């Protein structure tokens, strides 16, 4: 009997060690039919939804996901596509994310993080993203890789926007086009104003009006002591507006 108690104690210690190493007991596996029974209606066992095959208990958000709620269409199903695109039509309330853009997949990654932080994960949905043993499928691996690429591209866009915030702009038939910079133009708050320039993006024929720093070291070289104190004015992807002073904070192009 003593040996049996010792074995039980050892198993408990082993389980505790595994949990401490990031392992967890196998969660519940649900079929699509079982998940549909969790839409929060009277007589149903609960209120669940799934994102990329991960099932969450959203009972605490019943006013949003329960019957009559703004997001009731998400309940009892995996509607990953709708979360990424905002399309809550029958065509959007599905789990197929294979054709989503990197930006949409980056948004979906945000939703996964949101539900993981706000609600309890109770299981996995057997189907597109998890097999009958609860193991990730190739579809899930592809979605996760695409989400990572979407986040990388978003970070690059955010970085570029910090370097070259969009200009303010307006047009009228009487005055023509006006571009100008401020400390909040483009929705990017900063401690400098900048001057308008045309920015050419590699692979694109069009240009974008951006605000460019005129003093200090070039972007990405904050510790440089050998520079011309012209900010990013010498960036090869920039071009001045014809007829505008190179250091003017606004530029008016006549009709």
ABEGO torsion letter per residue (X at the ends): XAAAAAAAAAAAAAAAAAAAAGBBBBBBBBBAAAAAABAGBBGBAEBBBBBGGBBBBAAAAAAAABBGBAAAAABGBBAAAAAAAGBABAAABBABAAABBAAAAAAAAAAAAAAAAABBBAEBBBEAABBAAGBBBAAAAAAAAAAAAAAAAAAAAAAAAAABBBBBBBBBAAAEBBBBBBAABGGBBBABAEBBBBBBBBGBABBBBBBBBABEBBBGBAABABBAGAEAAABAABBBBBGBBAABABBBBBX
